[in-house]
Structure formats: structure tokens, C-alpha cells
Amino acid sequence: MRRLLLLVPLLVGMLALTGVSAVSAQAEEPEFGQCVKASPKKSGKYSDKSCQNGVAEGGKFDWSPINPIDPIGFNDEDRGATFRYFGFIVICPKSESTTLILGPRDVITRIVYVDCTLHRLIYCNSAEAAAGTIETSSLTGTLGYIARETHEVGVDYTGEGGVIARFQCGSEPPVTLKGSVIAKVTGDVNKMSSKSDATFEEKGGTQVPDELEGGIPDTPIAEIGGEEGPATITAVEKESGKEKIEIKG
């Protein structure tokens, strides 16, 4: 299975984001970062290695948000997705993704889905891609709360130029997936981990969640022949990386 390469030039316009700074135990918004050993020793603001227990003095650890000039990468293999729109169902049993965490709240990712078929009968593919291969555009995401009270966090993804993906299934008209989609993130919330799971869900034909707390509704839209209608994406992305990170929420 070929590896998707995420080109560095895609990041240039995003490197003016907020740099490293210390934060309190209850940040206004969730953050990507790392809980690191304090230097000098016992000068940190936290007593535990997940930076959850704040102390007035003598802490062994400090919180360090991800620095835009030193992004951290994650990869995913062998997961897929299901796309639903206008009564059509496209199933992709496998996928590859490459994700870069660019700063405290900013992410960029691209996903390649393989063996994609319409109703399990007709191969679907993006332009110039192999049969069965659907490629997303560069998806930029913003981390936020789905539910602050229960520490549920998600990433709101928007495709480059507003387009999540374009593809065609056999002789059917081309499809453009537009709008935004929110992934619920688990696995590294309030603990350091080299793994991070993101789940795209739909219930009753509706994408859930359809907005971050305090935000506006963001959902996928399918366009076929100039006609637009709601779409949903169901997927599980199980990513891993060489470095441990944490979502502090």
C-alpha cells in the first residue's frame, strides 16, 4: 500500500500561529501539547506527568503547547469510511492518512481511501487516481470542545477551497463533497499518548456532532450536477506517531 506524502509547502501559510506558552490547568480551549519535565527541577506548575494536577510550587512538570515551527506527525493505515449522499452509499474498506499537528489548536491532514465502491458494485475514484481510490484535499482542522463539561473534544475539518473530496463512480455523474466535518478525538485527551483516535459519526442520516460547542453548524454537503444535498461520513482513524502528545481539555 503506497504511503501518502504530505508536502511541507502546504504548511507555510499556517506558521504564524500562536507559539509556546504556559497555560493554566483549565485552558479556555483545548490544546495539543506535551507535558514535559520542568527545568530546573521542581520549578514546574504540575505535579503529574499528564499536567492535570496544578501546584503553586515544587511541581515536576510543565505544559508545553505544540509549537508551529516544530509540528508533530501522525499516520494511519488500514481504516476506511462510508460516504452517504442522495441515497447513494460509497464504502471504502481501507485508507491511509498523514496528519500534522501544527500548533495548539491547528491540524492539517490528507486521507487516501482505497477499494472504494458504490453499493459494493462499481469502483469509485478521484480524477487521475487508480480505480477504487478516493483522495481528500488538504483538510485543515481546528480543535475545540464538543462538550466542555464532559471533556469531549473534536476537530472541525474544512477542505482546501471548501472541497473535502471529488470522485466519480463508473458512469455516474461526478460527486463533490463540500462543507466541513467534525471528528470526535479520543485516546490522548488529558493524558500523554503516541496514539490518537478520531471518529466521524452519523445517526439517522445526520452527521454528529454537527457543530463544536459555541460554534456554527458544520456538516458535509454533496454536489452532483449543480444540485446540493446533505451528506454524511462515517469513519474511524486510528493514528500513531513517534512522539507522545496530549490534548489538554
PyMOL commands that set and color helices and strands:
alter all, ss='L'
color gray80, all
select helices_A, chain A and resi 8-14
alter helices_A, ss='H'
color red, helices_A
select strands_A, chain A and resi 31-37+44-46+54-59+61-65+72-77+81-85+88-92+94-101+106-114+117-118+122-125+134-135+139-147+152-169+175-186+193-203+206-208+220-224+227-248
alter strands_A, ss='S'
color yellow, strands_A
deselect
rebuild
show_as cartoon
